[in-house]
Amino acid sequence: MNQTLFNEFHEVSAKEWKQKIQFDLKGADYNETLVFHSKDGISIKPFYNAEDLKEQATIKSPEKWNICERIYVVSEIKSNKKALEVVQKGAESLWFVISSEETDYTLLFKDIQLSTVPIYITSEFLSEGAFNSLSTFLAGKDHNISLQIDIIGNLARTGNWYHGLKKDHEILNKIVGKAEGFKSIISVDGTLYQNAGASIPQELAYMLAHANEYLNHFNNKENNKPESQLQFLTATGSNYFFEIAKLKALRLLFSSLAPEYKQVEKCHILAQPSKRDKTLYDYNVNLLRTTTQSMSAVLGGANEVYNAPYDAIYHKNNEFGDRIARNQLLVLKNESYFDKVSNTSDGAYYIETLTQQFAEKALKIFKEIENGGGFLKQLKEGIIQRKISESARKEQELFDAGKIILVGTNKFQNPEDKMKDDLELYPFLKMNPRKTLLQPILEKRLSEKYEQERLKTEQEA
């Protein structure tokens, strides 16, 4: 390229740009007219340039990302068959959710190439015996398996420990002491905070404080220290650029915290689309939402991307929904070239500035949590729950006022759209009264109230 081509153009400063914009506004206020104030506490300017980057942090993105398929295991034989099929159809990693302590891993993993296919295991229980069964099966085998043990996440989601604070930590310590060879053992489930309505700075701060509880615990000489990477489960929302910056900020924040505990600075991120903006009516729009949210996950630097089917909130697991969800990611990777460059968003003034702003705001919240006794203490006192509820209420008010739009639900509704005969799953927040140690954090979609009213109208017609 002929570099002299640009010699005719002088560098334009931010001040000069702003003066030109102010002139063109013809007296209108710059801040009121062009500066957007987000619900996350970020003020978005109409333009960004190099002057906005006070300091650009180095954030190492993974060299590749995998298309992940999630399989809920009830029958080992059926789950194994499905796993082998989806790998043939383009899935690059498998995420098994184990429902029974008696799971037979010989049947579940039959013919799966354990050394080449990354596998993630979430268990709906905490059991040393079940872990021993898995370890026995894996003895002498080369594998690429990551566990997703998150006792604090279970407490936040359900309001109870699996067994009790002391016993949960004892079992965790024993598993960590025998988990050599696993790619990851401890995970932090940040999807809960996003799906419950936390702002992005809150979400980042809570994931960091959540992780800090584990780092603190294993920093104790009496406890076995995991040598593997910490894993984060994240949910990407609808604000495309914000979500890219969120994942970059998460890596930046963790890389600052981990060295304090002499922990591996890199973290592993498994991302999936948020549930919060998914709708029951005009459900095909969910395809657009999950596509852009998966794109944000890739560009933000996720290691794995799981795309939930467009009909997951009201249909039981089905082959068509799974195929469409998987194909969305296949199109991104193989036809849209989202696998060609690992750091696409690096150097973008807007995204880099957002990353720094989110990191700074999250760090401030994180310090407040630590000064208040830590994440577990604030969770037990209900402070975390209250803060998320406040954020969720503000977002719900914006949605109710039509300032946050979900097409087909609070704008451009199709009156011919009927759903009462198509519900296979209950799509709303379930309230099951039970005794808990603390108030659980509850996930709730923005459109639930509207949908319940429309269903009622359908039933009365």
C-alpha atoms as one frame of an Amber mdcrd trajectory, in Angstrom:
protein
   0.000   0.000   0.000   1.204   3.525  -0.835   1.574   5.129   2.615   2.050
   8.592   1.073  -1.627   8.491   0.126  -2.505   9.578   3.656   0.051  12.371
   3.912  -2.495  14.837   2.552  -4.766  14.299   5.541  -3.910  15.846   8.886
  -4.727  14.107  12.172  -8.014  15.271  13.670  -8.183  15.566  17.465 -11.186
  14.674  19.584 -11.587  18.356  20.410 -11.840  19.260  16.720 -14.410  16.520
  16.099 -16.509  17.706  19.017 -16.357  21.319  17.854 -17.547  20.287  14.373
 -20.378  18.215  15.867 -21.374  21.071  18.174 -21.512  23.436  15.181 -23.726
  21.023  13.221 -26.093  20.646  16.192 -26.985  24.351  15.774 -27.379  25.077
  19.447 -28.709  21.713  20.648 -26.983  20.366  23.733 -24.262  17.840  22.818
 -24.671  15.690  25.938 -28.462  15.609  25.872 -28.680  15.000  22.134 -25.871
  12.565  21.367 -24.621  10.989  24.598 -26.511   7.820  25.502 -26.678   6.738
  29.150 -26.997   2.971  29.462 -28.687   1.061  32.263 -25.238  -0.273  33.143
 -24.047   3.191  34.163 -21.978   3.763  31.018 -22.226   6.985  29.005 -21.829
   6.265  25.287 -20.345   9.048  23.190 -21.112   9.546  19.481 -17.493   8.872
  18.489 -14.271   7.434  19.882 -10.643   7.818  18.871  -7.148   6.999  20.133
  -7.397   9.697  22.794 -10.032   7.625  24.599  -7.548   4.835  25.261  -5.593
   5.967  28.278  -4.019   2.542  28.525  -4.765  -0.534  26.444  -4.493  -3.700
  28.488  -3.205  -6.872  26.860  -5.960  -9.468  26.906  -5.007 -12.838  25.483
  -7.883 -14.348  23.511  -8.054 -18.100  22.877  -6.692 -19.183  19.516  -9.898
 -21.047  18.695 -13.436 -21.530  19.945 -15.500 -24.689  19.956 -19.121 -25.373
  19.100 -20.514 -26.990  22.227 -23.559 -29.270  22.555 -25.357 -29.673  25.892
 -26.857 -33.078  26.716 -28.979 -33.804  29.771 -28.248 -37.376  30.840 -31.128
 -39.566  31.980 -30.344 -42.646  29.908 -26.642 -43.288  29.314 -27.329 -45.243
  26.119 -29.569 -42.562  24.582 -27.211 -39.764  25.643 -24.231 -41.627  24.165
 -26.077 -42.119  20.885 -26.953 -38.431  20.754 -23.377 -37.403  21.592 -21.928
 -39.494  18.763 -24.519 -38.094  16.337 -23.961 -34.422  17.183 -20.182 -34.786
  16.903 -20.750 -36.187  13.410 -22.980 -33.182  12.657 -20.483 -30.528  13.694
 -20.351 -30.279  17.497 -16.749 -29.938  18.672 -17.232 -30.322  22.415 -19.797
 -32.005  24.639 -21.418 -30.726  27.824 -23.057 -33.471  29.879 -25.445 -32.642
  32.727 -25.480 -35.674  35.021 -28.698 -36.301  36.958 -27.829 -39.523  38.792
 -24.968 -40.569  41.070 -25.280 -44.073  39.575 -24.385 -42.968  36.049 -22.467
 -45.638  34.144 -19.636 -43.802  32.373 -18.668 -46.886  30.384 -22.019 -46.646
  28.608 -22.106 -42.856  28.455 -18.656 -42.446  26.884 -18.705 -45.523  24.623
 -16.857 -44.812  21.332 -16.370 -41.108  22.166 -12.813 -39.952  21.478 -12.040
 -38.720  24.992  -8.553 -37.502  24.075  -9.694 -35.210  21.267 -13.243 -34.149
  22.126 -13.391 -31.642  25.024 -16.000 -32.801  27.529 -17.619 -30.781  30.328
 -19.456 -32.455  33.188 -22.004 -30.698  35.385 -23.555 -32.803  38.147 -26.837
 -32.014  39.878 -25.324 -33.341  43.100 -22.050 -33.319  45.015 -20.707 -36.801
  45.639 -17.219 -38.128  46.251 -18.448 -41.621  45.377 -19.724 -40.522  41.976
 -16.422 -38.762  41.316 -14.539 -41.927  42.269 -16.616 -43.885  39.746 -15.660
 -41.417  37.029 -11.985 -41.509  38.063 -11.968 -45.303  38.047 -13.374 -45.336
  34.514 -10.785 -42.766  33.340  -7.804 -44.483  34.974  -5.050 -44.942  32.376
  -7.044 -43.117  29.667  -5.928 -39.948  27.920  -8.853 -37.527  28.193  -9.874
 -33.888  27.824 -12.509 -33.695  30.555 -13.409 -30.684  32.703 -15.549 -30.853
  35.819 -17.896 -28.001  36.698 -18.113 -28.102  40.475 -19.644 -24.947  41.940
 -20.921 -25.342  45.496 -21.278 -21.567  45.923 -23.255 -21.306  42.696 -25.600
 -24.022  43.951 -26.093 -22.074  47.193 -26.874 -18.870  45.279 -29.293 -20.623
  42.910 -31.156 -22.851  45.384 -30.636 -21.103  48.725 -29.067 -24.258  50.196
 -25.771 -26.132  50.206 -25.802 -29.620  48.735 -25.228 -31.133  52.189 -24.056
 -28.306  54.434 -21.273 -25.733  54.429 -18.710 -27.927  56.178 -19.494 -31.164
  54.346 -19.631 -29.496  50.927 -16.157 -28.059  51.426 -14.838 -31.374  52.737
 -16.110 -33.237  49.664 -14.765 -30.494  47.391 -11.319 -30.749  49.016 -11.261
 -34.530  48.590 -12.254 -34.313  44.918  -9.637 -31.638  44.202  -6.996 -33.789
  45.897  -7.727 -36.668  43.535  -8.528 -34.742  40.335  -5.128 -34.777  38.683
  -5.484 -34.926  34.919  -8.734 -32.985  34.662  -8.544 -29.814  32.555 -10.700
 -27.902  35.026 -12.413 -28.709  38.311 -13.924 -25.529  39.758 -16.413 -23.414
  37.815 -18.159 -20.120  38.520 -21.696 -19.991  37.162 -22.163 -16.370  36.160
 -25.209 -17.149  33.986 -27.358 -16.917  37.121 -26.536 -13.255  37.697 -27.204
 -12.222  34.096 -30.443 -14.205  33.809 -31.672 -12.748  37.097 -31.210  -9.179
  35.827 -27.822  -7.984  37.116 -26.138  -5.129  35.268 -22.894  -5.895  33.445
 -20.650  -4.312  36.131 -22.559  -6.264  38.798 -22.305  -9.463  36.799 -18.540
  -9.083  36.425 -18.043  -8.107  40.067 -20.123 -11.026  41.348 -18.274 -13.526
  39.144 -14.961 -12.132  40.374 -16.045 -12.156  44.039 -17.526 -15.647  43.568
 -14.176 -16.823  42.153 -12.327 -15.069  44.964 -14.135 -17.223  47.530 -12.648
 -20.327  45.901  -9.201 -18.762  45.573  -9.300 -17.792  49.242 -10.396 -21.268
  50.249  -7.655 -23.048  48.333  -5.056 -20.539  49.463  -5.310 -22.178  52.865
  -2.370 -24.585  53.270  -4.687 -27.207  54.753  -6.653 -27.469  51.487  -5.555
 -29.125  48.264  -4.938 -26.502  45.607  -6.201 -27.177  42.058  -3.539 -26.669
  39.425  -6.018 -26.442  36.557  -7.707 -23.354  35.144 -10.782 -21.866  36.745
 -13.810 -22.015  34.465 -16.487 -19.341  34.068 -19.958 -19.990  32.702 -21.345
 -16.774  31.241 -24.517 -15.636  29.512 -24.357 -13.033  26.762 -27.175 -10.501
  26.524 -28.632  -8.436  23.728 -26.284  -5.419  23.711 -23.866  -6.634  21.040
 -20.780  -4.485  21.707 -21.326  -4.379  25.476 -21.266  -8.171  25.656 -18.040
  -8.374  23.641 -16.473  -5.926  26.090 -17.910  -7.845  29.066 -16.035 -11.033
  28.229 -12.831  -9.115  27.571 -13.257  -7.320  30.913 -13.769 -10.666  32.675
 -10.421 -11.945  31.397  -8.771  -8.655  32.327 -10.168  -8.704  35.863  -9.300
 -12.338  36.500  -5.762 -11.865  35.179  -5.360  -9.129  37.804  -6.749 -11.221
  40.659  -5.207 -14.644  39.979  -1.527 -13.682  40.516  -2.381 -12.610  44.082
  -2.988 -16.301  44.798  -0.237 -17.591  42.500  -3.019 -19.051  40.362  -3.003
 -19.606  36.603  -3.919 -16.219  35.108  -5.822 -17.659  32.185  -9.431 -18.626
  32.718 -11.684 -20.798  30.583 -15.002 -19.311  29.413 -18.033 -21.308  28.330
 -20.610 -18.842  26.999 -24.246 -19.203  26.047 -27.069 -16.802  25.116 -29.059
 -15.171  27.892 -32.522 -16.444  28.791 -33.655 -13.012  29.937 -34.715 -11.654
  26.540 -36.154 -14.862  25.096 -39.853 -14.788  24.265 -42.738 -17.208  24.005
 -44.644 -15.294  21.322 -43.037 -14.616  17.933 -40.468 -17.176  19.057 -38.593
 -17.193  15.749 -37.100 -13.839  16.722 -35.177 -15.841  19.334 -33.067 -17.110
  16.415 -31.862 -13.574  15.734 -31.206 -12.964  19.417 -29.189 -16.138  19.914
 -27.188 -15.467  16.740 -26.003 -12.005  17.778 -25.404 -13.186  21.344 -23.282
 -16.081  20.086 -21.374 -13.635  17.892 -20.660 -11.479  20.952 -19.378 -14.555
  22.793 -16.995 -15.449  19.961 -15.672 -11.915  19.468 -15.375 -11.445  23.224
 -13.049 -14.425  23.473 -15.097 -17.408  24.709 -13.403 -20.812  24.543 -16.680
 -22.661  24.084 -20.041 -21.453  22.815 -23.243 -23.340  23.536 -26.284 -22.045
  21.679 -29.596 -22.843  23.349 -32.412 -23.770  20.912 -34.849 -21.003  19.979
 -37.756 -22.952  21.528 -35.980 -24.089  24.703 -38.239 -22.108  27.065 -41.439
 -23.926  26.071 -40.502 -27.121  24.170 -38.881 -30.264  25.472 -35.515 -31.075
  23.973 -36.030 -31.923  20.307 -33.827 -32.788  17.331 -35.023 -29.876  15.163
 -34.346 -27.179  17.766 -30.921 -28.646  18.542 -30.037 -28.867  14.847 -30.978
 -25.248  14.146 -29.012 -24.048  17.194 -25.944 -26.025  16.168 -26.225 -24.855
  12.559 -26.278 -21.225  13.659 -22.807 -21.731  15.122 -21.646 -23.757  12.108
 -22.634 -20.869   9.832 -20.735 -18.397  12.024 -17.634 -20.557  12.010 -17.562
 -21.994   8.492 -19.410 -19.458   6.367 -18.907 -16.186   8.253 -15.230 -16.874
   9.027 -15.536 -16.238  12.752 -12.767 -18.776  13.318 -10.111 -17.071  11.180
  -8.892 -14.406  13.631  -8.731 -14.867  17.393  -8.552 -11.209  18.437 -10.899
  -9.470  16.009 -12.093  -6.815  18.464  -8.628  -5.791  19.673  -7.827  -2.147
  19.031 -11.427  -1.033  18.405 -11.564   2.257  20.312 -15.201   1.833  21.338
 -14.865  -1.758  22.551 -11.530  -1.176  24.279 -12.992   1.856  26.089 -16.064
  -0.136  27.140 -13.804  -2.929  28.399 -11.872  -0.509  30.613 -15.050   1.155
  31.907 -16.722  -2.151  32.755 -13.567  -3.408  34.453 -13.244  -0.224  36.545
 -16.901  -0.239  37.627 -16.811  -3.965  38.408 -13.594  -3.585  40.392 -15.218
  -0.869  42.503 -18.161  -3.168  43.309 -15.774  -6.069  43.974 -13.835  -3.986
  46.511 -17.082  -3.016  48.231 -18.014  -6.694  48.506 -14.625  -7.621  49.948
 -14.735  -4.704  52.394 -18.179  -5.938  53.427 -16.886  -9.381  54.370 -16.809
 -11.140  51.020 -19.267 -12.643  48.574 -20.562 -15.458  50.792 -21.235 -13.122
  53.707 -23.107 -10.646  51.514 -25.027 -13.487  49.907 -26.115 -14.767  53.332
 -27.138 -11.260  54.352 -29.212 -10.859  51.194 -27.211  -7.885  49.917 -26.292
  -9.500  46.588 -29.899 -10.578  46.024 -31.194  -7.075  46.798 -28.742  -5.406
  44.434 -29.666  -7.768  41.585 -33.390  -7.267  42.291 -32.953  -3.498  42.116
 -31.170  -3.773  38.773 -33.777  -6.221  37.439 -36.629  -3.939  38.548 -35.126
  -0.955  36.701 -34.692  -3.044  33.557 -38.268  -4.341  33.849 -39.565  -0.754
  34.174 -37.714   0.197  30.975 -39.232  -2.811  29.222 -42.737  -2.041  30.517
 -42.337   1.557  29.327 -41.326   0.389  25.850 -37.776   1.707  26.150 -36.422
  -1.830  25.907 -38.095  -3.535  22.968 -38.647  -7.225  22.327 -40.218  -7.535
  18.893 -43.442  -9.537  18.942 -43.957  -9.014  22.658 -44.074  -5.355  23.697
 -43.950  -4.026  20.125 -45.224  -5.278  16.754 -47.277  -8.074  18.302 -48.961
 -10.533  15.966 -52.540 -10.943  17.273 -52.854 -14.214  15.350 -49.973 -15.746
  17.299 -51.389 -18.425  19.630 -49.310 -20.460  22.080 -51.582 -22.127  24.658
 -51.635 -25.479  22.831 -47.898 -25.528  22.130 -46.498 -25.467  25.680 -44.612
 -28.618  26.625 -42.700 -26.901  29.435 -43.807 -24.291  31.975 -42.100 -21.138
  30.658 -42.424 -18.901  33.728 -40.690 -18.444  37.056 -41.665 -21.317  39.337
 -42.292 -20.505  42.990 -41.988 -23.684  45.063 -42.142 -22.812  48.783 -39.376
 -24.630  50.641 -37.064 -24.059  53.559 -33.779 -22.424  52.574 -30.743 -21.052
  54.386 -30.905 -17.860  52.375 -32.967 -16.193  49.682 -32.084 -17.776  46.328
 -31.283 -15.650  43.286 -34.130 -16.176  40.835 -33.914 -16.099  37.059 -36.808
 -14.369  35.313 -37.424 -13.344  31.712 -38.482  -9.774  30.900 -41.570 -10.792
  28.933 -43.183 -13.165  31.446 -45.939 -10.837  32.678 -47.008  -9.958  29.106
 -47.019 -13.590  28.060 -49.094 -14.700  31.031 -51.684 -12.039  30.206 -51.848
 -13.126  26.550 -52.167 -16.794  27.495 -55.009 -15.917  29.854 -56.745 -14.036
  27.055 -56.296 -17.047  24.760 -57.829 -19.405  27.307 -60.808 -17.118  27.907
 -61.519 -16.714  24.196
